[in-house]
Every structure is written in C-alpha cells, then in structure tokens.
Amino acid sequence: MQAWHVHENGEPSEVMRLEEAEPPIPGDGQVLLKVRAANINFPDALLCRGQYQVRPPLPFTPGVEICGETEDGRRVIANPALPHGGFAEYAVADAAALLPAPDALDDAEAAALHIGYQTGWFGLHRRAALQAGETLLVHAAAGGVGSAAVQLGKAAGATVIGVVGGSGKVAVAKDLGCDVVIDRRAEDVVAAVKDATGGRGADVIYDPVGGEAYAQSTKVVAFEGRIVVVGFASGSIPSPGLNHALVKNYSILGLHWGLYNTKDPKLVRHCHERLTELAARGAIKPLVSERVPLGGAADAVQKVADGRTTGRVAVVLEGAA
C-alpha cells in the first residue's frame, strides 16, 4: 500500500514522504480499515513538528480522523491508532470506538464530522450549556473547528457572531450561518461585538485560538457568560486573570474532548447519535472546502498548518464517494 511517513520532525511539506509499505497489522481489540477519506486537522501538523501531546515513534503516519471501510463493507468513522494514521490506503483503529458514518454525508464529510463536531457539541452543550436565544461568539469561525461550532450554535437556536481573519473568509462565515461576521484584520473586535449586542456582550464564547482572541473574549463576555477554551491555534497560551473573572462574574471552561473517550465513552456515542440526527435533517454539514488525492496530503497539511484554508480539507482516496 501507499502511506505517508514522517521520519523526522519538521514542517509537514518537508518531512512527510509518500512511500510503499505493508498494511499495518491490527493489535488486540483493533481492526484494519480501508481508508476512504481522511480529514486534515491542525494536530496533524503538530504531530509532524513533534509538538503534539502525543508523540508516536518515528517513523509514523499522521492522520487522526478518517472515514473507513471494514472488511465486511461497513462505512465507519474512526480515529486511527498511531503510529498507523489515516494518510494511507489502510489504517488500524480500536474496534470498540468505531462509529457508523451517517448516510446523509459522503466520505469526505463523514471524515470531517468527528473531532471538530464532537468538540463543538461537548463544548457548547455539556460544558457551556448553551441555550436557545443566547448569543454565541465563535473565534476563527471560517476554520475547521469554528465552522462546526457555528453550525451547532445555529442548530441550538443561538444568535451567532463569527470572528474571521481576512475579507475572503467573511462570505464563508456568512454562508455557514453567522448572523454577524467580524473581520479582525479590518475591525475592532471588541467594539464590533459590543455594538452587535447592544453593549451586553456574548453569553458563550468559543475559543480555539488563544492569545489575543482570548484577551478580546474577556472584554466582551456577558454577565454570567462562559468562555470555552478548546485550543491555541495562535501558538500563544494565555494566562487568565482570575480576579477579572471574579469581578465580571464569568466562567472559564476547559475542554479536552479526547478525555471523554477514556473517562465516559458512552457520552461520545450519545453525541454521535445527536450529530447524526442533525446531519440527517440538514442542520449541520461539514464544510469541505477542498478534496485532494492521497498524493496531495503533505501540501494540504502544510496549508492547514499555515492557516490558508477554510472549513475542512480532506484527503479522498480513489474509489471513495
């Protein structure tokens, strides 16, 4: 089979090599999956750089989210078990964690449904308890993680304000359903949010960016608002002022979705059932902005790493739907 291997850490376009390899052999409790599509996530770039919290032994194949096919022909969503990731013709995954791919989504969309949408659902519903009629502010609203939160927020009946970086992403955020879109490169985010909310601020803020985005969030969070911290795509991890959270009466909520896989996997399946229902009625649909063949994976991972994409980029293998 063909598989991308990382033999040394560095930038994805420089260290990923497409090579011939033997299909991986499943371990205890694992299954071999034929990869139909693999979604590219920012952690794939961090894996290549050696900066992710999980550091598989070299060489390894990145790709943490796939739509695959079992030996009996079932279409499933899985997180491949590293070092045998999804940027290959075959991958291995834990059998107990396989989820059925929704019939309403094609392979690329199904591959993009899992991590980003699970993170959004847990962040907005389980952690922040978003209510219909509340205002949700989403940073990086046109990106892979942000776009999922926008759709889930609208499905929950919230008014959604999206913050994007660049005029080219404004239309994307509007098409996703944002009621208000703020271009952080051309507008004062704090002033624009206050203007859009009549000075009240946002009830829930979804932050996959960190850095300056978090600082802005603390200035526009409403009374009894909730800031959900889901990542640090900016590369800057903020140091929150707890005295500020005290005097303004807001909550700072952390979300590490991966912990639910070990702490309470039943909730992951419950979430997937809810996501499948939403997809079936068209309330959510992953924005796959680009589909590339297996040979284009390294360049595509680099584009995601550089922040030059909108929505999701998927590696689609030959013969996939």
N, C-alpha and C positions, 0 to 999 in steps of 0.2 A: 504494500500500500504506500501511498504518499502521505507524508506528515511533516509539519513544520517543527524543527528542533531549535532549541536555544542552548548553545554550547558554552556561552559566556555571557555575563550580564552587560547590558548597554541599551542603546536606543533600539526599538523594535526593528526598524528598517535595516539596521546594521548587524543585528545578532540573530535574527530569525533566518533559518535556512530550510528550504524545501528539499527533503531527502526521501529516498526509498527506505522502507523499514518493514519489519514483520508486524503483523497486527498484535496489539497488546494481549496478554493472557489474563483473563479475569481472576481475581483472588477470591477468597471465601466471601460469599454474600454479594459478589459483583456479577455483572452481566456485560457481554460485549455488545456494543451498539454500532450500527452503521450510521454514520453522521449524514444527516440530510441537510442541515443548516446549522451554522454556529454564529451566535451573536457576539459582537465585539464589545467588551466592557473596558472601562478605564483600568480596572485591576489587571487586565491582560498586559497593559503597558508597564504597570508597576512590577508585575512578575518578571518581565524581560529585564527591567532595570535592577532587579533584586531588592526592591523597596516595598514589596507587599508583606503583610503579616505572616503569610505562608511562603516558605522558600523551598520549593521542591528541589531535589538533587539534580545537578546538571548531568547530561542534557535532559531537557523536558520539553513537552509540547504544551504551549498555552492554549487558552480557550476554555472558559469556565461555565459556559451556558450553551446548550445545544437542543435542537430537535433531532431526535434519532429514531432509528427503527430497530425493533427487537428481532430476534431470529424468527419469531412467529408472525412478523409483519405488522406489529402494533406500532403506531406513531406515538412517541413519548417525549416529554421534556425532562432533561436531566442536567445535573451539574457533574461533569466528568471528574473522575478521581485522578488528581495529579499524581505522578508526572505525565499521565496519558490524557492530555487535554483534547479539546474539541477541534483544533485546527488540523484535522487529519481525516482520512477516509473512515477510520474506525476509532472508537474510544471505549473506555470502560467506565461504569458507574455503579453505585450501590443499588442493588435491586429494590430494596425497601423504600428508596427515596424517589423512584420513578413516578412521574405524574402523567396522566393522559393528555395528549395535545388536543386543544379544543378544535372541534370540526369547523368552527367559524373562521379559523385562521390558517393561512398557508404556512409552509415550513419556516420561512424567514420570520414571519410574525410570531409564530409559536415559540421559536427560539428566543425571541426578544420579550416574551411575556413574563418570564420567571423572576429574575433577580430584581429588576427595576420596579416591576409592578408589585411584587411581594413587599419590597422595601416601602413603597408608597402606601400600600394598604395598611401594613403594620404601623407605619409612622403616623399616618393621618387618623386611622380609626382606633387602633389599640393603644397607642401612646398619647396622641393628642385629642382623641375623642371629638373629631371634627363634627359639627352639627350643621344641618341644613340652615341656610340663611347667614352663616358666618362668612367672614372674609378670609380667604387663604392667599398668602403671598408665597410665590414659588421662585426661588433664585435659579438661574440657568434653565429657564422654562422651555427653551427650544432643544435642550440636550436630551440624552437618553433617559437619565434619571428624572429630570424635571418634567419632561413631556408626559411621563407616566403619572406623576403627581397632579399635573394639570387635569388630565382626563378623569382621574379618580376623584379629584375635588369637584369637578362639574357633575359627575355622576352622583355625588353625595349632596348636591344642591347648594354648594357654596358659590360665592362670588369670588372669582379667581383673578388675582393680579400677577402677571408674569414679568420677571426681570430678565432681559437678554443682553448679550454683548454684541452690538452691531446691527445696523439697519437691515441687513439681509436676513436676520433671524426674527424680525418683528412680525412679518407676514406668517412665518411658520407658527409662532406662538398664537397669533390670532386664529389661524386655521385649527389649531388644537383645541380652541375653545376659551382662551383667556378673555375676560371681559375688559381688562385694561392691560396694555403692554407698555413697559418702560425700557427704553434703551439706555443702559447705564453709561454708555460711551458718549451719549449726547444729552442726557438729562440728569438732574439731581435726583437720585433715587429717593432720598428721604423726603424732599419737598413734594415729589410726584405722588408718593404713597399717601402722604398726609392730605394732599389735595383730593385724591381719589376717594378717600374715606372720610372726608369732612373733618379731618384732624383726629379722628378716633384711633386710627391705626388698624393693623391686621390682627385677627384673633389667633390664627395659626400661621406660622412661618416655617417653610420647608427649605432647609439649607444644606445642599450637597457641596457647597463651595468653600465656606470658611473665610478666613481673612477679612477683607473689607466688607464682604457681604454680611458676615455675622455682625460686624460693628454697626452696619446700617440697620440690621434687624432689631437690635436693642433700642434703636431710636424710634422705631415705628411699630413696635409691638403694643397691642391694646391692653387695657386693664384686664387682668386675669388671662392674658394671652399665653400662647405656648410656642416656643421656638424648638423645632425638631432638628437636631444635628445629625446628619446622615453621611457626611463625608467632607473632605478637604481638597477638592479638585484644584483650588488655587495654590496648593502647596503650603499654605500658611495655616497653622493651627492656632486659633485664638485662645486667649486667656480671659475667661469671663469674669466680670466684676460682680461678685455675688451681692455686694452692697447695692448695686444698681437693680438687680433682680428683686431684692427685698423692697426697696422704696417704690418700685413701679409695679409690684405685685404680678410678676410674670414667671413662668416656669421654663427651665432649660431641660429638654428631654433628649437623651441619647438614644440612638437606635443602631444596634448591630444585628442585622437580620439573621446572619448566619448562626447566632446563638440559639435561635428557635429550632434549628434542625437537630440540636442535641438536647436542649432543655425542654422543649414541648413540640415535637414533630407533628402532633395531631393538629396544632394550630396552623401549621404550614399547609396541610391538606385542606383544612377548612377554608383558608384563604384562597387556595387554588380553586375550590368549588365556587366561591364568590366571584373570582375573576373570570371563570369560565361562563358563569351566568351573565356577567356584564358584557363579555365578548359576544355571547350569543344574541343579545338584544342590541348590539352595536353601540353600547355606551362607552366601550374602550376598544381601541385598535392600535397596536404598536405602530408608531411612525417609523417605517423602514425607509430611510432616505436613499440608501444605496445598497445594491446587491452585487457582490464581487465573487468571482470564481476562487477556488482554493489557491490558485497561483497568485492571487492578488492580496492575500491575507496580510503579509508583512507591511505593505504600503498602507493598507487600510487601518491596521492597528496604530501605525505612526500618525495617521490623520486624526484618529480619535485622541491619541496622546497629546497632539498639538492643539486640540480644541477647534479643529477645522471642519467639524461635521455638525449636522443637526439630527435630532432623533437618534435612530439606531442604524448602524452599518452591519450587514450580515454577510457572512461567507456562505454561499449556496453551492452545494456540490452537484455535480452532473446528475440529472435524472430526478432531482428534488422538485417538489411542487412549489 
